[in-house]
């Protein structure tokens, strides 16, 4: 969704092979979601464990993160970022910073 879309009711137009279909949609400021391994929104999250200078590995049952280790969660819906979205990735921090809870404990977001 373009950063300039705004929040509220809008019309979405999809064009394929010269045919256009429209639908009424509602945009919201934030609707976060974490990607899952099965791509259906259930089961383990798509996460990557960081090993500092040694690199990264996908998080898995036999390659789980340890307490204090940095991990990256892949997701969508944090809202628009400042900057030109045509220049990928869009620079800038998200506001507000999301809260992340793992195993009932709040994680530090960096």
N, C-alpha and C positions, 0 to 999 in steps of 0.2 A: 504494500500500500504506500503510495507516495507520502512523504512527510507533509505535503501541503493539503492532504485530503480533509483534514479537520475532523471534528467529532460530531456525530449526529446522523441523520438520515441522508442517504445518497443513492444514486443510481449507478449500478455496475453494468458496463457494456462489454460483452465478449464477442469478438469477430473471428471467424474461421472460414476460410475459403469463400470470402465475400459475404457470408451470412452473419448477421449480428443478432444477438439475443441480449435482452436487458433484464435486470432484476433489481428490486428495491432492497437495499441493505442498510444496516445501521453500524456505524463505526464507533469504537470506544477508544478511550485514551490508553488503557492498558488491559490486556487479557493474556497473561503469561501462561505458557505451557512448556513442559519439558518433552523433548523427543524421546521415544522409547525404541528399544531394539526391534520390536515386532512391527513398528510403524502404525500401530492401531491405538496407541494411547494407554496401553496397559503393559504391565511387566517391568523389567529393569529399564532404567534410564540410560540414554546414550551419554556416557561419561568417559573422560580421558584422564588417566593418572599422569601426573608430572613427576619426572625424576631429575629435575634440574638440568644440569649440563649433559646428563645422559640421555635426555629426550623424553618422549611420552609413549604410553601404551594404552590401548583401549581398556577400560575397566571391565572386568569379567569375574565370574565366580572364583576362578583360580588366580586372578590378578587384581584383587581388590585393594582399595586405598587403605593406608594405615592412618591412625590418629595423627593429625597435624599435617598430613600430606596435602599438597595442592592438587585439586581436580578441576576439570572444566566440564560443566554440564551444558549440553547443547539444547537450545530451545528457541522459542519465538514469542512474540507478543509483548515485549517490554515497552513498546511505544516508539514514537518517532525519535530520531536522534538529530541533533543539530548538524548542519553541513549539507553538502551537495551529494545526494544519494546516487547520482550518476557516476560519481567517483567512489568505487567500492574499495574497501569497506568504508562506511560512513564514520568519520572520526567523532569523538566526543563521548562523554559519559552520560549514562541514563539517569534521569531524576524522576521519582525518588529511586535510590539504590534499593534493589530488591532484597528481601530477607530470605535466607535459605536455612532450612532446618533439616538436619540429618540425624536420624535415630533419636529424635526428641531433643536434640541440642542445637542451638543456633550456631551456624557456621560463619566465619569471617568472609565477607565478600570483598574481593580485590579486583 
